[in-house]
Amino acid sequence: MSNYPLSYKLSWLPRFLKPSVLGDASGFAPMAGRVMEPQPGQTVRLAFIGDISAVANRRAPACDPAIAVLLGAADLVIGNCESPIVEKPSAVLGTKLGTHHAMTERFLGDALAAVGIAPEKLVLSLANNHVLDQGFAGFEATVAALQRLGIRTIGTTGNGPVEHVAVGPLMLGLAAFTLWRNADEAVFATRVSMESDPARWPRDAASGVDLLCAVPHWDWEFRHFPRAETRALARRLAGHGVGLIAGHHAHVVQPVERIGEALVAYGLGDFLGTAFARQPWPGRIGAILTVEVSADAGTRGKVASYRMHPFMRLRTGDHERLVPVEGLEGAMRPRVLKRLTAIFG
């Protein structure tokens, strides 16, 4: 029913236990940079976060104030809703084993409050492989719960491949899609966007948009460097006018690349744990990508600067604690810094 190749399936557990730093490390950009000089006088700040789930949490996470301040200062936060939002899972055994994801509406609301994200400033993609883990009823319950919370969604088939979201004086076009699915394609295609080819998007999809952003669920899991096929897709998206790409699915932090004027963050890792509760430490490194977008005349909609803000999800009892890397103590900090250096140079 899924579309994972056999080699991918066989490598999943070894790579989960020991995320790989093998791969092509050439051509990537620093963790932070100025794309425009001089910097614009007026900007809009976007913050991109990774996958959100309650798999590793019985209750809302604790959060370092610095992370809450960072997220609270963004004009818009964009992430991936990795778990269906249901009060009672229909896939009971799979949910207990961790193969099927689920979280409650209360958990998500409490988690957002803990990390400083106002629901009205949040956009969540539903284009991922786990969104149908609790069936069609779970999908509909998820959409309804997000509406009640006041959270906007992208990545469903109902509104086309590019959805328009206003943020301050700018209009963003958000194209969310998944390359991976955990169900039959015919079933998946009725609810979830899988259209990754920008040449197949309607010609007027980006009409009236200042900045076109892609939010793909792509690449192979637990590998810090993206595959050649993923980088080729990024180039194709950039060639069709996508100026900003923030990816998910790898569950580990991946590097940043500049393709012409386009900025690509291949993977932000998990924002809240989405594999198993007791996850090896490299998979607990996440990142928040902040991007300043120009709102000045003449450069309107251009990426002005960006920064990756790495953090750790530390397990504390039955929930997690989000801590900036600079706030880590003991032996963990040099280990994390060494891994980040391997990824970003």
N, C-alpha and C positions, 0 to 999 in steps of 0.2 A: 504493500500500500504506500510506503514511503518511497522517495526517489533517491535515497542514499546509495552510492555504489558500494559493492562488497568491501573493497579496500578501505573505504571510509569507516564502515561498521566495525571491521576488524581492528582498526587503529584507535577507535574511540576510547576504550578503557585505558590502554597504555598512555595515550596523550592526556587523558584526564588526570592520571596519577603523576605524570611528568610532562607538563606543557613544553612544546618544542620551541627552541630558538633557532632551528635550522631554516634555511631558505635564503632567498635573494635579498640581501640587505642594502643593495645599491639604490641610489637615486631618491632617498627619502629626505624629508625636511626636519628641522629642529622641532622641539616640543612647543616652541613659541616663536612668533615672528611678526614683523610688520610687512604687509603686502603692498601698502601704499605709502608713498612719501611725497609731500607732507601728509600727515594724518588729517582726516576730514574734521570739520568743526562740529558736525552733528552726526551721531551714530545711533544705531539700535543694537542692543546686546542680545545675542542668542546664546543659550546654554544647551548643550546636547548631553544627555546621560545615557547609560547603557540599559541592559535588560532589567526589568522589574518583576519580581516574583516573591512569594512567601515561603518557598521551599525550605529555606534555611532559617525561617523565623516563625516562632509561635506567637510573637507579639511585635509591635512596631520597633524599629531599630532605635538605638541611641545614635546621636549625631554630634560631632564636634561643631561648636558654634561657627568656626571659620567656614565650614562647608555650607551651613545654613545661610550665612551671610552672602556667600558667593552665589548661591542659587536664588536667594531672595532679591538680589540686585539685577537679575536678568529680566529683560522685557518679555521674553518668551522662553520656555523650557520645552525641549522635544526629546522624547524617549520611546522605549519599546515596552509594551504591555505583554510580557512573556507568558502570563498565566490568565486563563479564564477567571472571571469574577463570579463566583457562585456561593450560595450559602451552604449547600451540601453537594459534594461531588457525585456525579453519576458513575464515573469510573473509579470505584472505591479502592480496589486492590492496586491498580496502577498508580493512584494518587498516593497511597501509603508507601509504595515502593519507590516513588519519585520519578517514574517514567511518564506520568501524566501530571500536569501542573494544575494548580487551583489556588485562589486566594479569595478572601471575603472582602466585601465592600468596606466593612469597618476597618480591616487591616490596612487597606490602601489609603483610606482617609487619614487614619492615624499616622501612617508612615509618611505621607506627604506633609502633614503638620510637623512631624519630628525633624524633617530635613529642610523645612523652610520654603516649600513650593506651594504657592497659592493655586488651587485648582483652575481658576479662570486664566492663569498664565501657562497652563500645561497643555501640550498636545501629545497624545500617545498613539503610536502605530499599532495596529492589530495585524499587520502583515508579518506573521512569523509561523514557524512550524507547529507551535503548541496551541494556537488559538482555538482549535477544534478538539482539544483534549477531552472536554466534557460534552462533546456532541453539539448538534445545532442548538439545542435548548441552552446549553452553556454559553454558546456564542451570543445568542439573543440576550441572555441575562447579562453578559459582559457589556454589551452596547447600552442596555438600559441603565446599568449601574453607573457607567461613566457619564451618561447624560444626567443622572440624578446628582452626581458629584460636581457637575459643571465643567467636565474635562472634554475637550474636543478630540476627535479621533480621525485618523487617516489610515489608508491601507486596505480599505474594503472596496468591493467592486461597485457599490451603489453610486459613488460620486465621481467615477472616472479615475484615470491614472494620476492626475495632478489636481490637488485640492488647494484652493486659495485661502490663505489665512492672513488677516491684517494684523500688523504689529507696529504700533506707533504710526509714523507717516508712510511706512512701507507696506507693500503687498508681496507676501511670499507665495511661491508655488511649491507645494510639498508633494513629492512623488515617492510613496512608500510601496515597497514590493518585497516578496520573499522568493528566493530561489529554492527553498526547502519546504517540504511538507511531510506531515506524519499521517496523512490520509490519502485516499485515492484522489487522483487529479480532478476527476469529474465532480467529486464532492467538494473539494477545496475551491475550485474555480467559481462556484456559485456564491461564495462569500468573501474570499480573500484575494487581493491583488497579487498576481504573479507576473505581470507584464514588465519585464526588465529592459526591453528593447525600446529606446526612445524614438526610433524611427516608426514604431507602430502606435505611438501616442497620437491623438488627434492633433491636427495642425494648429488649432487655436487653443491647445491645452494650456500654454503658457502666456496667452494673451493678457495684457494688463499686469503682468508680474514684474516686479523689480528685481527679484532674485529667485532663481529656480534651484531648489534643494532636493536632493535624493536621500531617502532613508532606507537603504537596502538591508535585507536580512540575507547575508551572503557568506561566502568563504567556508573553510573547514574549521571545526571547533578545536580549541586548545593548541593553536599554532600561532606564535607571535608574529610571523611574517606572512602576508597574504600570498595566495597562489598566483601564478602568472595569469590564469584565466580571470581572476578577480581584478587584477590590475588592468587587464585589457578591457574589461567591462567599465572600469572607472574612466579609462581614456575615451571609450565610446560615449559615455554619458557626458563627459566634459566637451567632447566634440559636437554634441547636440545642444549646447548652451547651459548645461547644469553647472552652476558656479560653486556649489558647496555640497559635499557628500559626507554623511556620518553613518557608518555602518554598525551592524550588530551581528550576533550569532556566534562569534568565535569564543565568547566567554573569557577571553583574555585581552589585555591591551595590545593593540597593534599600532604601527607607525603612521605618520602623517606624510602626505605627498602633495607637491604642487604640480599641477598639470596646466601649463599656461597660466591663466588667471584663476583657474579653479583650485579649490582646496579640498583635499580628501583625507578624512580620518577613517582608516579602514576598520577599526574596531575599538570600542570604548570599554570592553569588558562588561561585567555585571555591575549594575548599580545596587541592586539587592539580590542576594544569592539565588541562583537559578539552576544549580546542578544537584548537589547533595549537601546536606548540612555540614558534613565533615570533609571539606574540600581542601586539597593541598594548597599551600600558601601562594604559589604564582597565580592561581586562579582567583585569589582574593584581592588582587590588585585591580582596581578600576580607575577610570579617568572621567573627568568632566571636561568637555571642550567648550570654551567660551569663544565667541566670534563677534567682533565689532564690524557692523555693516554700515557703510556710508549712507547717509540720508541727505548729503549735499547735492546741489544741482551739478550736473556734469559727471559725477561719480556715483550717482544714486544706485543702490543695490550692489555695489562692489564690496568684496571682502577687504576690510582695511587692516585688520590684525587678528591674531588668534593666539590661544594658549591652551595647552593641555594641563589639567590640574590632577595629578595622580593621588589616589587615596587607597587605604586598605580597609577591607571589611573584616574586623576582628570578631571572632566568635566569643560571646559572653553569655554563658548559660544557654537559654533557648532562643536567643536572638542575637543580632549583630550590632556592632558599634563601628560607625564610619569615622575614620581618622585620617587627616591629611598625612602624606608621607613625611613631611617635615615634623610632624608631631609624634612619630613613632619612637619607641624607646627600646633599648637593649639590642640584642643580636639581630632582630628583625629588620631594623632600618638599613644597615649595610647590605643585607641580602636583597632587599627590595631595590635599593639604589643601583646595585650591580645589575639586576635584571632590567631596570629602566635604561641603564646605559647601553646594554646589549641591544635594546629595541630602538632607542632614539639616538645613540651615539653621544 
